[in-house]
Amino acid sequence: MIIVYSSNTGYTAQYAKLLGKALEMPSYELSNVPECHKDAEVIYLGWLFAGTIVGYKKCARRYTVKCAVGVGMSPPTPELSEGLRAAMKVPASVPVFYLQGGFDINKLKGPMKLIMKVKCKEIAGRLTAKPELTESERATYEMTQSGGSVVCSENLAEIIAWYR
Ligand SMILES: Cc1cc2nc3c(=O)[nH]c(=O)nc-3n(C[C@H](O)[C@H](O)[C@H](O)COP(=O)(O)O)c2cc1C
């Protein structure tokens, strides 16, 4: 088994490296998987773009995806991974995990930066309307204001448990 990932600003790549270390598996960017792995079984991690796991479909066409992981800025909820499963048509036999990653508007350029400027205002507005925030919600709020990351190996516990 190998780890394959797509990362726009680096946070998903960080998770892929941490998971690779924990499971003693090599990790490769989707566009850069060595030819010798062409029939490989794969744990796939992709960054979240508008409710979709970037690169999942391409990866599923090329390899046997055994586990799909979306990395986003939203606070994790149980519904999130099932929403990702539906959006990406992940078969019922393949587990889908969601990991809260990081976000920094300054790492974006062009149209994505403009879109996320608006989105961040929207998200921050929604969060400040809440009487109390969970730790993950606070992290998301921080990301919208000054950028931030919650990437850490502890967040991989569920995926590591699935693998073992
Ligand atoms: C254009 C755009 C759309 C995004 N859409 C979502 C989304 O639907 N849900 C979410 O949780 N995060 C969303 N994000 C946040 C990223 O998925 C998050 O910052 C992720 O950690 C980025 O990983 P990367 O550094 O590997 O690219 C979006 C970010 C951008 C730039």
The ligand as a Tripos MOL2 file, in Angstrom:
@<TRIPOS>MOLECULE
LIG
   31    33     1     0     0
SMALL
NO_CHARGES

@<TRIPOS>ATOM
      1 C1        -11.0050   27.5640   -3.5280 C.3       1 LIG1
      2 C2        -11.0270   26.8480   -2.2200 C.ar      1 LIG1
      3 C3        -12.1560   26.1240   -1.8400 C.ar      1 LIG1
      4 C4        -12.1870   25.4480   -0.6010 C.ar      1 LIG1
      5 N1        -13.2920   24.7290   -0.2620 N.ar      1 LIG1
      6 C5        -13.3260   24.0960    0.9570 C.ar      1 LIG1
      7 C6        -14.4550   23.3260    1.3470 C.ar      1 LIG1
      8 O1        -15.4220   23.1470    0.6080 O.2       1 LIG1
      9 N2        -14.4590   22.7760    2.5870 N.ar      1 LIG1
     10 C7        -13.4100   22.9170    3.4620 C.ar      1 LIG1
     11 O2        -13.4580   22.4020    4.5780 O.2       1 LIG1
     12 N3        -12.2970   23.6150    3.1010 N.ar      1 LIG1
     13 C8        -12.2500   24.2050    1.8710 C.ar      1 LIG1
     14 N4        -11.1300   24.9120    1.4980 N.ar      1 LIG1
     15 C9         -9.9650   24.9660    2.4180 C.3       1 LIG1
     16 C10        -8.8780   23.9770    2.0510 C.3       1 LIG1
     17 O3         -9.3960   22.7310    1.6750 O.3       1 LIG1
     18 C11        -7.9730   23.7830    3.2640 C.3       1 LIG1
     19 O4         -7.3240   25.0130    3.4910 O.3       1 LIG1
     20 C12        -6.9360   22.6580    3.0890 C.3       1 LIG1
     21 O5         -6.2900   22.4390    4.3220 O.3       1 LIG1
     22 C13        -5.9160   23.0220    2.0230 C.3       1 LIG1
     23 O6         -5.0270   21.9510    1.8690 O.3       1 LIG1
     24 P1         -3.6870   22.1220    1.0220 P.3       1 LIG1
     25 O7         -2.7970   23.0420    1.7880 O.co2     1 LIG1
     26 O8         -3.1500   20.7540    0.9210 O.co2     1 LIG1
     27 O9         -4.0640   22.6870   -0.3130 O.co2     1 LIG1
     28 C14       -11.0680   25.5570    0.2700 C.ar      1 LIG1
     29 C15        -9.9430   26.2950   -0.1250 C.ar      1 LIG1
     30 C16        -9.9070   26.9300   -1.3510 C.ar      1 LIG1
     31 C17        -8.6860   27.6930   -1.7440 C.3       1 LIG1
@<TRIPOS>BOND
     1     1     2 1
     2     2     3 ar
     3     2    30 ar
     4     3     4 ar
     5     4     5 ar
     6     4    28 ar
     7     5     6 ar
     8     6     7 ar
     9     6    13 1
    10     7     8 2
    11     7     9 ar
    12     9    10 ar
    13    10    11 2
    14    10    12 ar
    15    12    13 ar
    16    13    14 ar
    17    14    15 1
    18    14    28 ar
    19    15    16 1
    20    16    17 1
    21    16    18 1
    22    18    19 1
    23    18    20 1
    24    20    21 1
    25    20    22 1
    26    22    23 1
    27    23    24 1
    28    24    25 2
    29    24    26 1
    30    24    27 1
    31    28    29 ar
    32    29    30 ar
    33    30    31 1
@<TRIPOS>SUBSTRUCTURE
     1 LIG1         1 GROUP 0 **** ****
